[in-house]
Amino acid sequence: MMRVSLLLTALLAVLLAGCGGPRMDVAAMTAAQPVDLQPVGTEVELAAEYRIGVGDQLDVTVFQVEDLSFEELVVDTSGNINMPLIGAVRGAGRTAGEMSADIAARLAARYLRDPQVTVTVKEAASQKITVDGAVTKPGVYEMRGSSSLLQAVAMAEGPTGVADLTKVAVFRTIAGQRSVAVFDLAAIRQGRASDPEVFGDDVIVVDTSRLNSALRGLVNAIPALAVFRPF
């Protein structure tokens, strides 16, 4: 099993600092604590389901129960929505499927027999992504709703003339674990690979030379297969 030395706390601090200014200093990520790279069998697929956030508008439908079905419920600053009978329901950080299951279980416990609940995200609130490296205007950008990797790079006014588009790294936190996937942006542009969706808090680095040696070695060791690996 391949081992890479990373200081995870420094990495998280750098990512959080990126939200407060126009440019994230990826080069500040330094090596220290050893962390095992997981074997191929534990790869996290790219098609991670959207996680609901504060300010998102949700439609909640309880089949054949109109009084418990609502349109445009907004996730409040506490990360919840409020429903009759069961009160506050946690939304932030969950998928629509997880919310549906929670609401159904709470209704079934006291009020309904086998309720069928569907939660859909009608409108996603603006979320921040960081685009860094060999792009024209590195920085933190807001996106509303869904966005793709190509669109994210376009927000930064596209890659520079010296960018290496065959190794574009996307850093993401999945189930509390920091993960990275590598994409061939040149192949995506040419239609030879699918354009992946990006999510709030993703960090996109077009030029791997901006990473420190440990992270650069990690990224270079991963083929551009559109899968996330924890590190």
JOSULTA-V226792 format. One record per pair of residues at least 12 apart in sequence whose ideal C-beta (glycine too) atoms are under 7 Angstrom apart, sorted by the first residue. I is the first residue (numbers start at 1). J is the second residue. If there is no record, write none. Layout:
i: <I:I>
j: <J:J>
This chain:
i: <1:1:1:2:2:3:3:3:4:4:4:4:4:4:5:5:5:5:5:6:6:6:6:6:7:7:7:7:8:8:8:10:10:11:11:14:14:14:15:18:18:18:19:19:22:22:23:23:24:24:24:26:26:26:26:27:27:29:29:29:30:31:31:35:37:37:38:38:43:43:43:44:44:44:44:45:46:46:46:46:46:48:49:49:50:50:50:51:51:51:52:52:52:52:52:52:52:53:53:53:53:53:54:54:54:54:54:55:55:55:56:56:56:56:56:57:57:57:57:58:58:58:58:58:58:58:58:59:59:59:60:60:60:61:62:62:63:65:68:68:72:75:75:79:79:79:83:85:86:86:86:89:89:96:96:96:99:100:100:100:103:104:123:124:124:126:126:126:127:127:127:128:128:128:128:128:129:129:129:129:129:129:129:130:130:131:131:131:131:131:132:132:133:133:133:133:134:134:134:134:134:134:135:135:135:135:135:135:135:136:136:136:136:137:137:138:139:141:141:146:147:148:148:148:148:149:149:149:149:149:149:149:149:150:150:150:152:152:153:153:153:159:163:163:164:165:165:166:166:166:167:167:167:167:167:168:168:168:168:168:169:169:169:169:170:170:170:170:171:171:172:172:172:173:174:177:178:178:179:179:179:179:180:180:180:180:180:181:181:181:182:182:182:183:183:183:184:196:208:218>
j: <36:37:39:37:221:34:36:37:35:37:214:217:218:231:31:32:33:34:214:31:33:35:214:231:30:31:32:33:33:35:178:29:30:29:178:26:28:29:203:130:140:203:128:140:139:140:138:139:130:132:203:132:205:210:211:210:212:211:212:215:212:212:214:231:229:231:229:230:227:228:229:174:179:228:230:227:181:196:226:227:228:174:95:97:95:121:199:93:94:95:75:91:92:94:96:99:121:75:92:125:127:200:75:77:79:92:125:74:75:125:75:121:123:124:125:72:74:122:123:73:75:81:91:119:120:121:122:71:120:122:73:103:119:118:115:117:116:112:83:84:122:91:92:91:92:93:103:111:103:106:107:102:103:119:120:121:119:117:118:119:117:117:145:144:145:142:143:144:142:143:200:140:141:142:200:201:141:143:152:198:200:202:204:203:204:152:153:155:156:204:205:210:205:206:207:210:159:160:162:163:206:207:153:156:157:158:159:160:206:156:157:158:160:156:157:156:156:155:156:197:198:195:196:197:198:170:183:185:188:195:196:198:204:188:189:195:198:204:185:204:206:206:206:207:207:185:186:184:186:224:182:208:219:220:224:182:183:185:204:206:182:205:208:219:183:198:202:204:202:203:199:202:228:201:228:230:230:231:228:229:230:231:218:219:228:229:231:226:227:228:219:222:224:196:224:226:224:226:220:231>
